[in-house]
C-alpha cells in the first residue's frame, strides 16, 4: 500500500491521538487529498532533517494515521486530530510529489510469550509510578488502563511514558506485545527508582 508520509519529531502509537496544525503548503495539499478521499497518512519519526522546509529523512517504521476531526481556517491551514491505527514498515520511497509517499507493509502485532503476565506486571508498575510521573508534570494513563488487553495496555503506557523520541521509537519497533511490555517494565522500574532516590535526597 502507498501512504503519504508526515515526518515529525514525535512518535505516534496505534490507538493514540495526535493534534496537528498544518500550515506548510505541501502538507496542506496532502491533508486536503486525504480528507477528500477519506484516506490515511503515515506518521514517521524524523531520522534527519526538520519538520518545516527541506527534506526530512524518515525512520523505517511508523504508524498509519486516520483523520478523526478536522477544521480548515480561512487562510487554508488545517487543524486536525489523527488517530494511530496500524504500524508499518517502509519498503520504498516516492519523491515525485511535494510531500513524501511510501510503499509500506503493515506489520503483524503478535502477543508473544507471557504477554498476559507481563501486562499484569506493567499494570502494577504503572500504579506504583503514577505519583512520580504526575510530580514531574506528565499526563498519566487514566483508571481505564487496568481493563485493557495486553496490546492496548502496551500502547497506552508507551504513549504516557516520558522519554526521548528514540526510546519511544524503540517501543514502536518491538516485534511483539510481550517485548514491548518487557521494555516498558524496565523503563517504569527505572522511573520508580529515580522517584524514590529523589524523595530520599
C-alpha positions in Angstrom: 0.0 0.0 0.0 1.2 3.5 -0.7 0.8 6.1 2.0 1.6 9.8 2.1 4.1 10.5 4.9 4.2 13.2 7.5 7.7 13.1 9.1 7.6 14.6 12.6 9.7 14.9 15.7 7.3 12.7 17.5 6.2 9.1 17.6 2.5 8.1 17.2 1.4 4.8 18.6 -1.6 2.8 17.5 -4.8 3.8 19.4 -3.3 7.1 20.4 -4.4 10.5 19.1 -2.3 13.4 17.8 -3.4 17.0 17.3 -1.6 18.8 14.4 -1.7 22.2 12.9 -1.0 22.0 9.1 0.3 25.2 7.6 3.1 24.2 5.1 1.6 24.2 1.5 2.8 20.7 0.7 1.2 19.2 3.8 -2.0 21.3 3.3 -2.1 19.6 -0.1 -1.5 16.2 1.4 -4.2 16.6 4.1 -6.6 18.1 1.6 -6.2 14.9 -0.5 -6.6 12.6 2.5 -9.8 14.4 3.5 -11.2 14.4 0.0 -10.7 10.7 -0.5 -11.1 9.6 3.2 -7.6 8.2 3.2 -5.0 7.8 5.9 -1.4 9.0 6.0 1.7 7.8 7.8 3.4 9.4 10.8 7.1 8.7 10.9 9.8 9.9 13.3 12.4 12.1 11.5 15.8 10.5 11.3 17.5 13.5 9.7 16.2 16.9 8.8 13.4 19.2 10.1 9.6 19.2 10.1 9.4 22.5 8.3 11.1 23.2 4.9 13.6 21.0 3.1 13.6 17.2 3.0 13.3 15.1 6.1 14.6 11.5 6.2 12.1 9.3 7.9 12.7 6.3 10.2 11.9 2.9 8.7 8.8 2.2 10.8 5.8 4.4 11.5 2.1 4.4 12.2 -0.8 4.8 9.9 -2.9 7.7 11.0 -6.6 8.3 10.3 -8.1 11.8 10.5 -10.9 11.8 13.0 -11.5 15.5 13.3 -10.6 18.5 11.1 -11.2 22.2 10.7 -9.9 24.5 8.0 -9.3 28.1 8.6 -9.8 31.0 6.1 -6.1 31.1 5.3 -6.1 27.5 4.3 -4.5 26.0 7.4 -5.9 22.8 8.8 -6.3 21.8 12.5 -6.6 18.1 12.6 -6.8 15.2 15.1 -5.4 11.9 13.9 -5.7 8.5 15.4 -3.0 5.9 15.2 -4.0 2.7 13.5 -1.6 0.1 12.2 2.2 0.0 12.4 4.0 -0.2 9.1 7.5 -0.6 7.6 8.7 1.5 4.7 9.8 -0.7 1.7 10.2 2.2 -0.8 10.0 6.0 -1.0 8.4 8.0 -3.7 9.6 11.6 -4.0 7.5 12.5 -7.1 5.2 14.9 -5.2 5.9 17.9 -3.0 5.5 15.6 0.0 6.9 12.1 0.6 5.0 9.0 -0.1 6.0 5.5 0.7 5.2 1.9 -0.2 4.6 0.2 3.1 4.0 -3.2 4.5 1.7 -3.3 7.6 3.1 -5.2 10.5 1.6 -8.0 12.5 1.5 -7.4 16.2 1.5 -10.9 17.8 1.2 -11.2 21.6 4.4 -13.2 22.1 5.3 -15.3 25.2 4.0 -14.3 28.6 2.1 -11.2 27.4 -0.7 -11.6 29.9 1.8 -12.0 32.8 3.8 -9.0 31.6 0.7 -6.9 31.2 -0.2 -7.6 34.9 3.4 -6.6 35.9 3.3 -3.4 33.9 -0.2 -2.5 35.2 1.1 -2.8 38.8 4.3 -0.8 38.0 2.2 1.9 36.4 0.2 2.2 39.6 3.5 2.5 41.6 4.9 5.3 39.5 1.8 7.3 38.9 2.8 9.8 41.6 6.3 10.1 40.3 5.1 10.8 36.8 2.5 13.3 37.9 5.0 15.1 40.1 7.1 15.7 37.0 4.2 17.2 35.2 3.5 14.2 32.8 0.0 13.2 31.9 -0.7 9.7 33.2 -2.9 6.9 31.9 -6.4 7.1 33.5 -8.2 4.5 35.5 -9.4 2.6 32.4 -5.9 1.2 31.7 -6.5 -1.6 34.2 -9.2 -3.0 31.9 -7.1 -3.0 28.8 -5.9 -6.1 26.9 -2.1 -6.5 26.8 -1.8 -4.9 23.3 -3.8 -1.8 24.1 -2.1 -1.5 27.5 1.4 -1.7 25.8 0.4 1.2 23.5 -1.3 3.3 26.2 1.7 3.0 28.5 4.1 3.8 25.6 2.1 6.9 24.9 2.1 8.1 28.5 5.7 7.3 29.4 8.1 10.3 29.5 11.2 9.8 27.5 13.2 10.6 24.4 11.8 10.0 20.9 14.5 7.3 20.4 13.1 5.3 23.3 9.5 5.8 22.0 10.6 4.7 18.6 12.3 1.6 20.1 8.9 0.7 21.7 7.1 1.2 18.5 9.5 -1.1 16.7 9.2 -4.0 19.1 8.1 -7.1 17.1 5.5 -8.3 19.6 3.5 -7.1 22.5 5.4 -9.1 25.1 8.7 -7.5 24.1 7.2 -4.0 24.3 5.7 -4.7 27.7 9.1 -6.2 28.9 10.9 -3.0 27.9 8.2 -0.8 29.5 8.6 -2.7 32.7 12.3 -1.8 32.7 11.5 1.8 32.0 8.9 2.0 34.7 11.2 0.4 37.3 13.9 3.0 36.5 11.4 5.9 36.8 10.2 4.4 40.2 13.8 4.1 41.3 14.6 7.7 40.4 11.4 8.8 42.2 12.5 7.0 45.4 16.0 8.4 45.2 14.7 11.9 44.6 12.3 11.6 47.6 15.2 10.4 49.8 17.5 13.2 48.7 
